[in-house]
Amino acid sequence: MTADVSTLAETVTGIVAAELGRTPGSLRPDTDLRGVEGADSIKVLRMVAKIEQAYDIELEDDEIFGLTTIDDVLAVVGRALAREQG
Protein backbone atom coordinates (compact mmCIF):
# COMPACT_ATOMS: atom_id res chain seq x y z
CA MET A 1 0.00 0.00 0.00
CA THR A 2 1.35 3.43 -0.87
CA ALA A 3 0.54 6.62 0.94
CA ASP A 4 1.50 10.22 0.40
CA VAL A 5 3.26 12.00 3.24
CA SER A 6 0.33 14.14 4.37
CA THR A 7 -2.10 11.21 4.39
CA LEU A 8 0.45 9.10 6.24
CA ALA A 9 0.96 11.83 8.85
CA GLU A 10 -2.78 12.32 9.27
CA THR A 11 -3.50 8.60 9.65
CA VAL A 12 -0.61 7.91 12.03
CA THR A 13 -1.37 10.99 14.14
CA GLY A 14 -5.02 9.92 14.32
CA ILE A 15 -4.08 6.43 15.53
CA VAL A 16 -1.60 7.80 18.07
CA ALA A 17 -4.13 10.34 19.35
CA ALA A 18 -6.88 7.72 19.68
CA GLU A 19 -4.63 5.37 21.66
CA LEU A 20 -3.46 8.15 23.94
CA GLY A 21 -6.94 9.62 24.44
CA ARG A 22 -6.04 12.92 22.77
CA THR A 23 -7.30 14.87 19.78
CA PRO A 24 -5.05 14.77 16.72
CA GLY A 25 -4.71 18.55 16.85
CA SER A 26 -3.24 18.38 20.34
CA LEU A 27 -0.22 16.40 19.14
CA ARG A 28 2.67 17.92 17.25
CA PRO A 29 5.17 15.94 15.17
CA ASP A 30 7.81 16.49 17.86
CA THR A 31 5.54 15.56 20.80
CA ASP A 32 7.45 13.23 23.14
CA LEU A 33 5.07 10.28 23.39
CA ARG A 34 6.60 9.22 26.69
CA GLY A 35 5.63 12.56 28.18
CA VAL A 36 1.94 12.37 27.28
CA GLU A 37 -0.12 11.75 30.39
CA GLY A 38 -1.52 8.21 30.38
CA ALA A 39 0.94 6.90 27.80
CA ASP A 40 2.41 3.52 28.65
CA SER A 41 4.05 0.62 26.85
CA ILE A 42 0.75 -1.21 26.33
CA LYS A 43 -0.78 1.80 24.57
CA VAL A 44 2.32 2.19 22.41
CA LEU A 45 2.15 -1.48 21.41
CA ARG A 46 -1.57 -1.16 20.58
CA MET A 47 -0.77 1.95 18.55
CA VAL A 48 1.93 0.07 16.63
CA ALA A 49 -0.41 -2.88 15.99
CA LYS A 50 -3.09 -0.56 14.59
CA ILE A 51 -0.58 1.19 12.35
CA GLU A 52 0.73 -2.16 11.10
CA GLN A 53 -2.82 -3.27 10.36
CA ALA A 54 -3.75 0.01 8.64
CA TYR A 55 -0.79 -0.24 6.27
CA ASP A 56 -0.41 -4.03 6.10
CA ILE A 57 3.21 -3.80 7.23
CA GLU A 58 5.35 -5.23 10.00
CA LEU A 59 7.58 -2.90 11.95
CA GLU A 60 10.90 -4.17 13.24
CA ASP A 61 11.19 -4.62 17.02
CA ASP A 62 14.34 -2.53 17.26
CA GLU A 63 12.56 0.30 15.44
CA ILE A 64 9.51 0.12 17.70
CA PHE A 65 11.53 0.38 20.90
CA GLY A 66 13.24 3.53 19.63
CA LEU A 67 10.02 5.46 19.05
CA THR A 68 9.75 8.67 21.05
CA THR A 69 7.92 11.17 18.81
CA ILE A 70 5.27 11.11 16.10
CA ASP A 71 8.03 12.05 13.65
CA ASP A 72 9.87 8.88 14.75
CA VAL A 73 6.73 6.83 14.11
CA LEU A 74 6.32 8.39 10.67
CA ALA A 75 9.95 7.66 9.78
CA VAL A 76 9.65 4.00 10.83
CA VAL A 77 6.38 3.55 8.95
CA GLY A 78 7.86 5.24 5.88
CA ARG A 79 10.85 2.86 5.92
CA ALA A 80 8.55 -0.14 6.31
CA LEU A 81 6.40 0.99 3.39
CA ALA A 82 9.54 1.48 1.27
CA ARG A 83 10.68 -2.07 2.14
CA GLU A 84 7.28 -3.43 1.10
CA GLN A 85 7.49 -1.66 -2.25
CA GLY A 86 10.79 -3.31 -2.92
C-alpha positions as CSV (number, residue, x, y, z in Angstrom):
1,M,0.0,0.0,0.0
2,T,1.3,3.4,-0.9
3,A,0.5,6.6,0.9
4,D,1.5,10.2,0.4
5,V,3.3,12.0,3.2
6,S,0.3,14.1,4.4
7,T,-2.1,11.2,4.4
8,L,0.5,9.1,6.2
9,A,1.0,11.8,8.9
10,E,-2.8,12.3,9.3
11,T,-3.5,8.6,9.6
12,V,-0.6,7.9,12.0
13,T,-1.4,11.0,14.1
14,G,-5.0,9.9,14.3
15,I,-4.1,6.4,15.5
16,V,-1.6,7.8,18.1
17,A,-4.1,10.3,19.4
18,A,-6.9,7.7,19.7
19,E,-4.6,5.4,21.7
20,L,-3.5,8.2,23.9
21,G,-6.9,9.6,24.4
22,R,-6.0,12.9,22.8
23,T,-7.3,14.9,19.8
24,P,-5.1,14.8,16.7
25,G,-4.7,18.6,16.8
26,S,-3.2,18.4,20.3
27,L,-0.2,16.4,19.1
28,R,2.7,17.9,17.3
29,P,5.2,15.9,15.2
30,D,7.8,16.5,17.9
31,T,5.5,15.6,20.8
32,D,7.4,13.2,23.1
33,L,5.1,10.3,23.4
34,R,6.6,9.2,26.7
35,G,5.6,12.6,28.2
36,V,1.9,12.4,27.3
37,E,-0.1,11.7,30.4
38,G,-1.5,8.2,30.4
39,A,0.9,6.9,27.8
40,D,2.4,3.5,28.6
41,S,4.1,0.6,26.9
42,I,0.7,-1.2,26.3
43,K,-0.8,1.8,24.6
44,V,2.3,2.2,22.4
45,L,2.1,-1.5,21.4
46,R,-1.6,-1.2,20.6
47,M,-0.8,1.9,18.6
48,V,1.9,0.1,16.6
49,A,-0.4,-2.9,16.0
50,K,-3.1,-0.6,14.6
51,I,-0.6,1.2,12.4
52,E,0.7,-2.2,11.1
53,Q,-2.8,-3.3,10.4
54,A,-3.8,0.0,8.6
55,Y,-0.8,-0.2,6.3
56,D,-0.4,-4.0,6.1
57,I,3.2,-3.8,7.2
58,E,5.3,-5.2,10.0
59,L,7.6,-2.9,12.0
60,E,10.9,-4.2,13.2
61,D,11.2,-4.6,17.0
62,D,14.3,-2.5,17.3
63,E,12.6,0.3,15.4
64,I,9.5,0.1,17.7
65,F,11.5,0.4,20.9
66,G,13.2,3.5,19.6
67,L,10.0,5.5,19.0
68,T,9.7,8.7,21.0
69,T,7.9,11.2,18.8
70,I,5.3,11.1,16.1
71,D,8.0,12.0,13.7
72,D,9.9,8.9,14.8
73,V,6.7,6.8,14.1
74,L,6.3,8.4,10.7
75,A,9.9,7.7,9.8
76,V,9.6,4.0,10.8
77,V,6.4,3.5,8.9
78,G,7.9,5.2,5.9
79,R,10.8,2.9,5.9
80,A,8.5,-0.1,6.3
81,L,6.4,1.0,3.4
82,A,9.5,1.5,1.3
83,R,10.7,-2.1,2.1
84,E,7.3,-3.4,1.1
85,Q,7.5,-1.7,-2.2
86,G,10.8,-3.3,-2.9
